[in-house]
Amino acid sequence: PISRNVLEHNIEKFRLTMGMILANILCRTYVLDGKFINHKTKQQIFDFFIEEGRECCDLDKDEVSALFNKNYDYLQRIFSHPQVQSIANDFAQHLTENRTLTQSQIITALQSLNSL
């Protein structure tokens, strides 16, 4: 049997990984493509996380659903915000033009988010 601390640690890593994957997908979809994720795509992403949650943390569908919905709703609000979209677009444009960013350029870009 897995200890409670190990299980909690694994669930937290799963939650964070889910958040990073969802943030990447939502940012690319909302900000770069100017679209919302359709129901079919959202369901496919959710199904992926159900399987991952079961395999890595022994979570059932309801437990994964709670984590998914909380992450998805939060990130959807963030990436649908016009100022966040503007900052992300500027960041992406700079990367497209220069292919690299210095540490100070990244910090400057991220500091713009503090004003929101």
C-alpha positions as CSV (number, residue, x, y, z in Angstrom):
1,P,0.0,0.0,0.0
2,I,1.1,3.6,-0.8
3,S,1.5,5.9,2.2
4,R,-0.8,8.8,2.5
5,N,2.0,11.3,2.0
6,V,3.2,9.6,-1.2
7,L,-0.3,9.6,-2.5
8,E,-0.9,13.2,-1.7
9,H,2.4,14.1,-3.3
10,N,1.5,12.2,-6.5
11,I,-1.9,13.8,-6.7
12,E,-0.3,17.3,-6.3
13,K,2.2,16.5,-9.1
14,F,-0.7,15.2,-11.3
15,R,-2.7,18.4,-10.6
16,L,0.3,20.6,-11.5
17,T,1.0,18.6,-14.6
18,M,-2.6,18.9,-15.6
19,G,-2.5,22.6,-15.1
20,M,0.6,23.1,-17.2
21,I,-0.9,21.0,-20.1
22,L,-4.2,22.8,-19.9
23,A,-2.5,26.2,-19.8
24,N,-0.5,25.3,-22.8
25,I,-3.6,24.1,-24.8
26,L,-5.8,27.0,-23.7
27,C,-3.1,29.6,-24.3
28,R,-2.4,28.3,-27.8
29,T,-6.1,28.0,-28.6
30,Y,-7.5,31.2,-27.1
31,V,-4.5,33.5,-27.6
32,L,-2.8,32.3,-30.8
33,D,-5.8,30.8,-32.7
34,G,-8.5,33.1,-31.2
35,K,-10.8,30.2,-30.7
36,F,-12.5,28.4,-27.8
37,I,-11.9,24.7,-27.4
38,N,-14.9,22.7,-28.8
39,H,-16.7,20.2,-26.7
40,K,-15.2,17.2,-28.5
41,T,-11.7,18.3,-28.0
42,K,-12.3,19.2,-24.3
43,Q,-13.8,15.7,-23.9
44,Q,-10.7,14.1,-25.4
45,I,-8.4,16.0,-23.1
46,F,-10.6,15.0,-20.1
47,D,-10.5,11.4,-21.2
48,F,-6.7,11.5,-21.4
49,F,-6.6,12.9,-17.8
50,I,-9.0,10.2,-16.5
51,E,-6.6,7.5,-17.8
52,E,-3.5,9.3,-16.4
53,G,-5.2,10.0,-13.1
54,R,-6.2,6.3,-12.8
55,E,-2.7,5.1,-13.7
56,C,-0.5,7.4,-11.7
57,C,-2.7,8.2,-8.7
58,D,-5.4,5.6,-8.6
59,L,-8.0,8.4,-8.9
60,D,-11.5,7.6,-10.1
61,K,-13.4,9.6,-12.7
62,D,-15.1,11.9,-10.2
63,E,-11.8,12.8,-8.5
64,V,-10.2,13.6,-11.8
65,S,-13.3,15.5,-12.9
66,A,-13.1,17.7,-9.8
67,L,-9.4,18.5,-10.5
68,F,-10.0,19.0,-14.2
69,N,-13.0,21.3,-13.8
70,K,-11.2,23.5,-11.2
71,N,-8.1,23.8,-13.4
72,Y,-10.0,24.3,-16.7
73,D,-12.4,26.9,-15.3
74,Y,-9.6,28.9,-13.7
75,L,-7.3,28.8,-16.8
76,Q,-10.2,29.6,-19.1
77,R,-10.9,32.8,-17.1
78,I,-7.2,33.7,-17.3
79,F,-6.6,33.1,-21.0
80,S,-9.9,34.7,-22.1
81,H,-8.8,37.9,-20.4
82,P,-7.9,40.5,-23.1
83,Q,-4.8,41.8,-21.4
84,V,-3.4,38.3,-20.8
85,Q,-4.0,37.6,-24.5
86,S,-2.2,40.8,-25.4
87,I,0.8,39.9,-23.2
88,A,0.9,36.3,-24.6
89,N,0.7,37.5,-28.1
90,D,3.6,39.9,-27.6
91,F,5.6,37.1,-26.0
92,A,4.8,34.7,-28.9
93,Q,5.6,37.4,-31.5
94,H,9.0,38.1,-29.9
95,L,9.8,34.4,-29.9
96,T,8.7,34.1,-33.5
97,E,11.0,36.9,-34.5
98,N,14.0,36.2,-32.4
99,R,13.7,32.5,-31.6
100,T,15.2,33.2,-28.1
101,L,14.5,35.2,-25.1
102,T,17.0,36.4,-22.5
103,Q,16.2,35.9,-18.8
104,S,15.6,39.7,-18.4
105,Q,13.2,39.7,-21.4
106,I,11.2,36.8,-19.9
107,I,11.1,38.6,-16.5
108,T,9.9,41.8,-18.1
109,A,7.2,40.0,-20.0
110,L,6.0,38.1,-16.9
111,Q,6.1,41.3,-14.8
112,S,3.4,42.7,-17.1
113,L,1.1,40.1,-15.7
114,N,1.5,41.6,-12.2
115,S,-0.4,44.7,-13.2
116,L,-3.6,42.6,-14.0
